[in-house]
Amino acid sequence: MSTERSSPRYSSIDLWEAEDIAESIVESQFAALAAVHAVRKEIAAAVVAMRTRLQDRGRLIYVGAGTSGRLAVQDGAELAPTFGWPGDRLVLLVAGGERALLRSVEGAEDDAEQGLRLIEQHAVTSQDVLIAVAASGTTRFTLGCLREAKFRGALTLGIANNQASPILQDADHPIFLDTGSEPIAGSTRLKAGTAQKVALNTLSTSLMILLGKVHQGLMVDVQAANEKLQKRSEAMLMQLTGVNRDDARDALSQAHGNVKVAVMVLNGCDLESAKQMLRDSNNHLGIALQRLGDQRYQS
């Protein structure tokens, strides 16, 4: 596997000065970004397929082990506070369970049967989307999850850093991140991990944009779970409607913290009409505002 090979470029890295070591590690990260850029079309195609499954229902399932699992879980966990993704439509599966997020759980990644059982336990169906991440592309736990989910009709994405590996061969949408050998042979928390993080960011953020969770570059489905996010919601509302902070705060209160509903209210809708127009627009604020404007023009 290319991620396991030693690189002549770094064969004497342990003899280098600290500044040279740091420079070489940073330099290697550019290769990780280039690997993601090379598969941007594959990522875009996967996002379009994901939107079809997740437009109205279905769950987003992240699967991985070790570093790949932690990166996958991190990406999924941030969808709720950033984009308001429902908790009941998110499944995070990492080999070894939650304790593996903080420390290595020996042997967990080799348990394909555990992966299969977890997919059964979560009753995965054809409405769901599963993203499987593994640098090697051969991790048994991750592969077990992917194969069982695909058997049940779920849309499957495979992200791996070794070409023609089983995860890429079995996934509906394979995403090969060609990061090659690492500065430290086999340490896939380096280039491979960076590429996985960027690919996951690109996938999930693009998906959320297509699902209407971003308007004019703003995260309008943010969940204001703390004071900082509350102020961010108010600032977004002020920017989108031109009202002052007090009016923004009042509108958010009426809308129970929902920025989109508050925008519609400040554009003259009553609360129930605002909610209905958003539902009719697949929760896309821009479409709802356009329809509201069309109604007024026609009247």
CORNOR-V151693 format. One record per residue. N is the residue number from 1. RES is the residue in three letters. OMEGA is omega as a letter, one per 40 degrees, with the letter a starting at -180 (* if undefined). NEAR is the number of other C-alpha atoms within 12 Angstrom. D_FIRST is the distance of its C-alpha to the first C-alpha in whole Angstrom. Layout:
n = [N,N]
res = [RES,RES]
omega = [OMEGA,OMEGA]
near = [NEAR,NEAR]
d_first = [D_FIRST,D_FIRST]
This chain:
n = [1,2,3,4,5,6,7,8,9,10,11,12,13,14,15,16,17,18,19,20,21,22,23,24,25,26,27,28,29,30,31,32,33,34,35,36,37,38,39,40,41,42,43,44,45,46,47,48,49,50,51,52,53,54,55,56,57,58,59,60,61,62,63,64,65,66,67,68,69,70,71,72,73,74,75,76,77,78,79,80,81,82,83,84,85,86,87,88,89,90,91,92,93,94,95,96,97,98,99,100,101,102,103,104,105,106,107,108,109,110,111,112,113,114,115,116,117,118,119,120,121,122,123,124,125,126,127,128,129,130,131,132,133,134,135,136,137,138,139,140,141,142,143,144,145,146,147,148,149,150,151,152,153,154,155,156,157,158,159,160,161,162,163,164,165,166,167,168,169,170,171,172,173,174,175,176,177,178,179,180,181,182,183,184,185,186,187,188,189,190,191,192,193,194,195,196,197,198,199,200,201,202,203,204,205,206,207,208,209,210,211,212,213,214,215,216,217,218,219,220,221,222,223,224,225,226,227,228,229,230,231,232,233,234,235,236,237,238,239,240,241,242,243,244,245,246,247,248,249,250,251,252,253,254,255,256,257,258,259,260,261,262,263,264,265,266,267,268,269,270,271,272,273,274,275,276,277,278,279,280,281,282,283,284,285,286,287,288,289,290,291,292,293,294,295,296,297,298,299]
res = [MET,SER,THR,GLU,ARG,SER,SER,PRO,ARG,TYR,SER,SER,ILE,ASP,LEU,TRP,GLU,ALA,GLU,ASP,ILE,ALA,GLU,SER,ILE,VAL,GLU,SER,GLN,PHE,ALA,ALA,LEU,ALA,ALA,VAL,HIS,ALA,VAL,ARG,LYS,GLU,ILE,ALA,ALA,ALA,VAL,VAL,ALA,MET,ARG,THR,ARG,LEU,GLN,ASP,ARG,GLY,ARG,LEU,ILE,TYR,VAL,GLY,ALA,GLY,THR,SER,GLY,ARG,LEU,ALA,VAL,GLN,ASP,GLY,ALA,GLU,LEU,ALA,PRO,THR,PHE,GLY,TRP,PRO,GLY,ASP,ARG,LEU,VAL,LEU,LEU,VAL,ALA,GLY,GLY,GLU,ARG,ALA,LEU,LEU,ARG,SER,VAL,GLU,GLY,ALA,GLU,ASP,ASP,ALA,GLU,GLN,GLY,LEU,ARG,LEU,ILE,GLU,GLN,HIS,ALA,VAL,THR,SER,GLN,ASP,VAL,LEU,ILE,ALA,VAL,ALA,ALA,SER,GLY,THR,THR,ARG,PHE,THR,LEU,GLY,CYS,LEU,ARG,GLU,ALA,LYS,PHE,ARG,GLY,ALA,LEU,THR,LEU,GLY,ILE,ALA,ASN,ASN,GLN,ALA,SER,PRO,ILE,LEU,GLN,ASP,ALA,ASP,HIS,PRO,ILE,PHE,LEU,ASP,THR,GLY,SER,GLU,PRO,ILE,ALA,GLY,SER,THR,ARG,LEU,LYS,ALA,GLY,THR,ALA,GLN,LYS,VAL,ALA,LEU,ASN,THR,LEU,SER,THR,SER,LEU,MET,ILE,LEU,LEU,GLY,LYS,VAL,HIS,GLN,GLY,LEU,MET,VAL,ASP,VAL,GLN,ALA,ALA,ASN,GLU,LYS,LEU,GLN,LYS,ARG,SER,GLU,ALA,MET,LEU,MET,GLN,LEU,THR,GLY,VAL,ASN,ARG,ASP,ASP,ALA,ARG,ASP,ALA,LEU,SER,GLN,ALA,HIS,GLY,ASN,VAL,LYS,VAL,ALA,VAL,MET,VAL,LEU,ASN,GLY,CYS,ASP,LEU,GLU,SER,ALA,LYS,GLN,MET,LEU,ARG,ASP,SER,ASN,ASN,HIS,LEU,GLY,ILE,ALA,LEU,GLN,ARG,LEU,GLY,ASP,GLN,ARG,TYR,GLN,SER]
omega = [a,a,a,a,i,i,i,a,a,a,i,a,a,i,a,i,a,a,i,i,a,a,a,i,i,i,a,a,i,i,i,i,i,i,i,a,a,a,a,i,i,i,a,i,i,a,i,i,i,a,a,a,a,a,a,a,i,a,i,a,i,a,i,i,i,a,a,i,i,i,i,i,i,a,a,a,a,a,a,a,a,a,a,i,a,i,a,i,i,i,a,a,i,a,a,i,a,a,i,i,a,a,a,i,a,i,a,a,a,a,i,a,i,i,i,a,i,i,i,a,a,i,i,a,a,i,a,i,i,i,i,a,i,a,a,a,a,a,a,i,a,i,i,i,a,a,i,i,i,i,a,i,i,i,a,i,i,i,a,a,i,a,i,i,a,a,i,a,a,a,i,i,i,i,a,i,a,a,i,a,a,i,i,a,i,a,a,i,a,a,a,i,i,i,i,i,a,i,i,i,a,i,a,a,i,i,a,i,a,i,i,a,i,i,a,i,a,a,a,i,a,i,a,a,i,a,i,a,i,i,i,i,i,a,i,a,i,a,a,a,i,a,i,a,i,i,i,a,i,a,i,i,i,a,a,i,a,a,a,i,i,i,i,i,i,i,i,i,i,a,a,i,i,a,a,i,i,i,a,a,a,i,i,a,a,i,i,i,i,i,i,i,i,i,a,a,a,i,*]
near = [23,27,32,22,22,20,21,13,19,23,18,16,23,15,11,14,12,12,12,16,21,16,17,26,24,18,20,29,29,21,28,35,28,25,32,36,24,20,30,24,19,25,36,28,21,34,36,25,28,38,31,22,27,32,30,20,22,29,35,47,46,45,51,53,48,39,35,46,45,36,38,45,36,26,36,39,28,25,36,27,24,28,35,31,35,24,20,15,28,31,35,41,46,46,46,31,27,19,18,24,24,14,18,20,20,15,17,28,36,24,26,27,22,27,36,29,23,30,37,21,16,25,22,33,26,24,28,36,46,52,54,56,57,51,51,45,42,34,39,32,39,55,45,37,52,53,37,34,42,32,22,23,23,33,39,45,47,53,57,49,46,35,26,23,29,30,40,34,24,30,37,31,34,38,45,41,46,35,42,36,33,37,36,28,24,25,26,38,32,33,41,47,41,35,40,49,38,32,45,42,27,26,40,39,31,29,32,37,32,27,35,34,36,27,29,16,17,27,35,42,38,34,32,27,18,13,11,14,23,26,23,28,39,38,27,35,41,26,21,28,24,17,23,18,21,16,21,36,28,24,34,35,22,25,27,20,31,39,49,50,39,41,47,39,36,29,28,19,27,19,25,17,20,33,29,23,30,32,20,18,23,22,33,34,40,30,22,31,32,18,22,27,18,12,13,13,9,8,7]
d_first = [0,4,5,5,7,10,12,16,17,17,18,21,21,23,26,26,29,29,30,27,24,25,25,22,21,23,22,18,19,21,17,17,20,19,16,19,21,20,20,23,25,22,23,27,27,25,28,30,29,29,33,34,33,34,37,40,38,35,32,29,27,24,21,18,18,17,17,16,19,22,21,22,25,26,26,28,30,31,32,36,37,36,37,39,36,38,37,37,35,32,30,27,25,23,21,24,27,28,28,24,25,27,25,22,23,21,20,21,17,17,21,20,24,25,23,25,28,28,28,31,33,32,34,31,33,32,34,31,28,24,22,18,16,12,10,7,9,10,13,16,18,17,17,20,22,21,21,25,26,25,27,30,30,28,27,23,20,17,15,11,9,6,8,10,9,12,14,14,15,18,19,22,21,17,16,13,13,11,11,9,9,11,15,14,11,9,12,12,15,16,14,12,16,18,17,17,20,21,20,22,25,25,25,28,30,30,31,34,35,35,37,40,39,39,42,43,40,41,40,43,41,41,42,45,44,45,48,45,44,48,49,46,47,50,49,47,51,53,50,50,54,56,58,58,56,59,59,55,55,58,56,53,55,57,53,52,50,48,48,48,51,53,52,54,57,57,58,60,59,60,57,57,57,54,52,53,52,49,48,50,47,44,44,44,46,47,48,50,52,52,54,56,57,58,60,62,63,64,66]
